[in-house]
């Protein structure tokens, strides 16, 4: 698969819904910031405190850290995994896989339970994956309908031209 074929397209409606899920996650978990990053390091959605460092830079570093952790986990035979990175200043970063194409990065303080963060993050990921699945199902259906319309329109146009 080429890099161009490997890209996922996210639509504004989907990103809005994902941001709502991430916002609810922050309310329930007590985390400071949550980022949804594609596997190539592109920022998809975010909620919470802004970073003085550019978010695109952070997203790229998160993707690189996650890729390294994933490679290590695969060498050890683990299928599912997460990565906890202590960041100093009483802050932590939890990285979780969100399907095959994205990951969730959660920044939180030492005063917040990792178990609580992970539990709520897994639920947020489940909801984000449902948003993406419903989008793909709708897109497939729309493409079929548009394909049927095109077939009818081209038949009509050919009949007009050739009689």
N, C-alpha and C positions, 0 to 999 in steps of 0.2 A: 504494500500500500504506500503510495507516495505521501509526502507531507501534506500536499494540498487535499488529497482524499481523506486524510486523517483528521482534518479540522471539523469541529462541531460548530454549528451555527446556533446562536442563542437570539431569540426574538425579544423585543422590548416587553411584551406581555409576560413572557416566561421569566425574564429578569426581575420584573416588578413582583411577581408571585414569589420568587426565590428570596428577594429582599424582605418581603413580609414574613416568610418563614424564619429567616435569619434574625429579624428584629424580635420575633416572639421567642426565639432561642435565647437571645441576650437577656430578655426580661426574666425568663424562668431560671436561667443558669447562673446569673450573676457574673458572667464573663465580661471582659472589657471590649473586645473587638472580635469579629469573626469575618473571615474572608473565604469566598468560594473561588478557587483558582483552577483553570484548566490544566491538563497535564503538561502543556507546553510553557506554562508560566504566565498566561494571560489572566488578568483579573476579570471575573464574571460578575460577581456581586459582593457587596460588603456592607457591614453594619457596625456601628460602635464608634469608638474614639478614633480619630485620625492620627496618623503617625507623622512625626517630623520628617522621616525619610519618605521618599516617594513610594507610593503603594505599588507601582509597577515593578520597582526594584525588589520590594519585599515579596511580591507574588512570584517573581522569577527565582529568588533565593529559596522560597518555600518549595517550589516545584523541584529545584535541584536537590534540596535536602530530602524531600520525599522520595525522589527517584533513587537516591543512594540508599535510603532505608528500605525501599522496596526490593532493590537488588540484593541487599543483605538478607532480608527475610526469605526471598526465594531460594537463596543458597542454603538456608537453614530449613527449608521445606515448609515455611509458614504461608498459608494462603491469605489470611486476613491479619492485619496488623495496624498498629498506630505507633506514633512516635511522640515522645514527650521530651521537649527541649527546655531545660532551665535557662532563662535569659538574664539572670541577675536582677538586681533591684526588686527582689521579691515578685518577679513575674515569670510566667511559664508560657510555652507555646505547645499546644497539642495539635498534631497533624493526623487526620483521618482520611482514608480513601472514600470517595463518593462515586461509586460505580467505576467504570473503566476509563472515564474521561476527565475526572475532576477530583479535587481534594478540598477538604475543609481545614482551615487553620484557625485555631481559637487561642487568643491571648487572654490570660487571666492571672489574677494575683494568687499569692501563697495562701491567702485567707479563704480561697474557694476550693472546694473538694474536686479533685481530679475525677473521681467516680461520678459525681453529679454532672460535671461538664461533659464527660464521655456519654453518659446516659442520654442527656438532652441532645447532644450533638448527633448521636446515632438516630434519634427520632427525627431531627431536622433533615438529616441525610435521606432518610426513608421518604420524607415528604418532597424533598427536592427531586429525587429520582422519580417519584410519581408525577411531578410536574413535567419532567422531561419525557417520560413515557407517554403521557396524555398528549403532549405536543407532537411526538413522532407518530402516534396513532392518527391524530387529526390531519397531519401533513400527508400521510400515506393516503387517507381517504380523500383529501382535497385533490391530490395528484391524480387519483383514479377518476374523480368526477371531471376534472379539467381535461384529462385524456379522452374521456367519452365525449365531451363537448367538442373538443378539437376534431375527433373523428367525424362527428355529425357536420361540423362546419366545413371541413375540407371536402366531404362528400357533396355538400350543397354547392360549394364553390366550383368543384369540378363539373358538376351537372350544369351550372350556369355557363361555364366556358365551353364545354364540349356538347352540351345539349342533351 
